[in-house]
Amino acid sequence: MKYKELHTRVAVFAPGEDPGDAINALLQAAHEALPRAYAPYSRYQVAAAILMDNGEIITGTNQENMAYPSGLCAERVAIFAAGARYPGMRMHAIAIVASPADGDSHEPSASCGACRQSMLEYELNQRTPISVWMQGKAGEVWMAESVAALLPLHFNGASLKKG
């Protein structure tokens, strides 16, 4: 038996450290979308914003439903909306902000596995990385250079091909 080590690396931007104008606008769009989250059950609001190749930003928020698991996470709301509105257009980055509705989180939250797999499909299809930016209501900003970096043992569909 042997072991393989898998590592995930994220860049950490301290409060006030500038990731650039495009990413600042993307994070701002996610923060502005956060109050639109529909999270009456978990009371945990999440918003996502995607930067498209044409410069447009598409946002989404988590949408809960009392008939669990009928709701949908913010990342999938945003990425499915972007894919439907601009099929085949490259996505450069996604920003995700999250916080309890009644508090201020200063810790970034990473996407769930279903969202990572859904985002990864778009990344694989476009054959270029989608950077992932994460932040709480304030505090540090974490950045992964690609969705694949957050899902190192991902399912990529190769096993579905008959050969």
Secondary structure as UniProt FT lines:
FT   STRAND          11..13
FT   TURN            15..16
FT   HELIX           21..33
FT   HELIX           34..36
FT   TURN            40..42
FT   STRAND          44..52
FT   TURN            53..54
FT   STRAND          57..61
FT   TURN            68..69
FT   HELIX           74..85
FT   TURN            87..88
FT   STRAND          91..100
FT   TURN            101..102
FT   HELIX           113..126
FT   STRAND          131..135
FT   STRAND          141..144
FT   HELIX           147..150
FT   TURN            152..153
FT   HELIX           158..160
//
